[in-house]
Amino acid sequence: ILTNVLGQIAAIISIYLQSDITVVRFWIMFFLAVRSIWIWRISKKRYAEYDFNYKLKNYEFLKEMPSVISIKITSLIYGTAPILYISFSLGTMVTSVYNVYHMIYTLIKTFIYAFVNAPFNAFGQLLADKKNLENAREKFLMYQLLTITLTSILLTVCLLLILPFVKLYTNGVTDINYLDMKIAILLCVIAF
């Protein structure tokens, strides 16, 4: 998450400094590469007992390839369908407005997913202990309530602050009016 946030901050600073779009994309790709290297180094350090250079001779894992590819294609369609639909039906100017709001909500959803997914290993350990199933259920319900409450608060604050942020973010851009509460509400409902 840290590298994603740093990449977004670097991109926003580059945009604020009126840098070329290639500079903006460079920073996002740079922090993506840093994240990959970081994960590789941590894996090598924490799991030193495993041989990462071992060449697999068993290709049985390729049998699952079609289902993985179909998941990736579905994800691609899900991610690009709104942009394509808006571009073809309303034009690229409205797509630009949508993308500004979409970028903000994508960042917010990343924080929410990180919080939601963080304790799954702990819940798995609680569920593995058959003696404390009621304790696990109680803790899960408490965590579920906390997650819904924090998500509601975060999205409400985002909805209240998004128009001032977009106004600041698009200051000086005059090609189209970027202030559109309907898109903000729509993406907030989708994020929830």
Protein Blocks (a to p, Z undefined) as FASTA:
>chain_A
ZZmmmmmmmmmmmmmnopafklmmmmmmmmmmmmmmmmmmmmmmmmmmpcfkbccfbfkl
mmmmmmmmmmmmmmmmmmmmmmmmmmmmnojklmmmmmmmmmmmmmmmmmmmmmmmmmmm
mmmmmmmmmmlmmmmmmmmmmmmmmmmmmmmmmmmmmmmmmmmmmmmmmgoiakbcfbdf
klmmmmmmmmZZ
